[in-house]
């Protein structure tokens, strides 16, 4: 039975060649997207089903929360609500003022922006691609490149979209660039993910005014992210001995490893309004 | 080394590999994710050790492609290291079968280490640089999982299991 079979080493080499071909076909030519969609179709229902026990456990845990705990929480929430109401009023005032200033500057907000709610289904291993899988996809008219946010900040960008699921590349994933500005000074810059939940603000000249705890917001000049989404907070600023730039480490504001529910900002591509021809020449 | 009808039926093999796949689909996160053993790899290597005529390179490659999809990596990133793991197990098969679970797990540790290093290397070449030392955690957890798996199976089947397999 075994006489006609190739030796183990030969088989190893053959399979390694096949593997190498796969790597090249996928990374260079993106030729295996069909296989990826197939796997997605196959495993998507499984993932959705397997999330149910975790959800049920959370529900039950919530049910058995002690009464005292709830009371404490209610008191804390009341206080928080009062302070929030105050800030809402302040916010209204600011937004009115902002609208006026915007009108003055004739800045354009992006028309047709819509929100799509999505829940996190599955998380890939941190060290490979830093990806989340969401439960919304092409059916909700998502497409690759759309920004994903949660309640506290920018989560990332859609990188793969399947029929009913999609993959998000996190802001903190290696080589992911996000154009930002420093909220305090307005200076623009680029944030690059460096993996493991750390971001780096690149190319800040040595005399730039960057301080710890500065907040970074998206600047919107790339036409991918709308302006003004919080991205990160500066955690450390060091002067580099070797290069002309500052080394600025930042921590992302969005709950990259906690968020269960996220929003996808779906904006239709900007349509240039052409003036309609006059309709009086009807035959 | 004739295939024993009871301990390695196709149903059992495919069932266990499917279970491994399902376990990987759970919504792992945080430390549990970092420590998660590579169930598919363990399943494939286990059956390579006990049923090399049925499960070897081809199955490992397919499992690797599935794992690549799971982790959002480039196709081939897991497939090639899995194949190398199968090769190592095939080479050291007779030696591995002699040991008790603890020593077997200890002998598999360097193999898991090599598989993980290859995984990182290929990912690195394909453009995903590794980010942290915790990358190496699954090496240890794979060995622990192997120990648990083989220990439980041995209790289940009694001492004679390694003869029948």
Interface residues (C-beta under 8 A of the other chain):
Chain A: X1 X8 X9 X11 X12 X14 X15 X16 X18 X19 X20 X21 X22 X23 X25 X26 X27 X32 X35 X36 X39 X40 X43 X46 X47 X50 X51 X54 X120 X121 X122 X123 X124 X125 X126 X127 X128 X129 X131 X160 X167 X174 X175 X194 X195 X196 X257
Chain B: X22 X25 X26 X27 X28 X29 X30 X33 X34 X36 X53 X56 X57 X58 X60 X61 X64 X65 X66 X69 X70 X71 X72 X73 X74 X75 X76 X77 X79 X80 X83 X84 X86 X87 X90 X91 X120 X122 X123 X125 X126 X127 X128 X129 X130 X131 X132 X134 X135
